[in-house]
Amino acid sequence: MAHVTTTASTGFNLFARLSGFFEDSKQSWALNAEYKRTFAELDRLENRELADIGVRRCDIADIARIHVYGR
């Protein structure tokens, strides 16, 4: 049994690679800003307010991370 694989060489596309890099960087910055905003909003709450919504202060970082990154 014979297999044939054809590939077309598109060469080294520097513009596409740089464009992808900048898009990834922009998305990372946006996610990081959302994480910081979420963390700050929760951290600004008083302990009583956090207790009302069932959040411990030590869990704020994990909650912000899960909210933004989904992990």
C-alpha positions in Angstrom: 0.0 0.0 0.0 1.4 3.3 -1.0 0.7 6.7 0.5 1.4 10.0 -1.2 1.8 13.2 0.7 2.1 16.5 -1.0 3.0 19.7 0.8 3.2 23.2 -0.5 6.0 25.2 0.9 4.8 28.7 1.8 8.2 29.8 2.8 9.1 31.8 5.8 6.3 34.3 6.3 7.7 36.8 8.8 4.7 39.1 8.7 2.3 36.3 9.6 4.5 35.2 12.5 4.9 38.7 13.9 1.1 39.3 13.5 0.3 36.1 15.4 2.8 37.1 18.1 1.3 40.5 18.6 -2.3 39.1 18.6 -1.3 36.5 21.2 0.4 39.3 23.3 -2.7 41.5 23.0 -4.9 38.7 24.2 -2.6 37.9 27.1 -2.6 41.5 28.2 -6.4 41.6 28.0 -6.8 38.5 30.1 -4.3 39.7 32.7 -6.2 43.0 32.9 -9.4 41.2 33.5 -7.8 39.0 36.2 -6.5 42.1 38.0 -9.9 43.8 37.7 -11.7 40.8 39.1 -9.2 40.3 41.9 -9.4 44.0 42.9 -13.2 44.0 42.9 -13.3 41.0 45.2 -10.4 42.2 47.4 -12.2 45.6 47.9 -15.1 43.8 49.7 -15.1 43.7 53.4 -14.9 40.3 55.2 -18.6 40.4 56.1 -19.6 41.0 52.4 -17.4 38.2 51.3 -19.0 35.9 53.9 -22.4 36.9 52.6 -21.5 35.6 49.1 -19.7 32.5 50.5 -16.1 33.6 49.6 -13.1 33.4 51.9 -10.5 36.0 51.4 -7.8 33.4 50.8 -9.8 32.1 47.8 -10.0 35.4 45.9 -7.0 34.7 43.7 -8.3 31.2 42.7 -11.8 32.6 42.0 -10.3 35.4 39.8 -8.1 32.9 37.9 -11.0 30.5 37.3 -13.3 33.4 36.2 -10.8 34.6 33.6 -8.8 31.6 32.5 -11.4 28.9 33.2 -9.0 26.6 35.0 
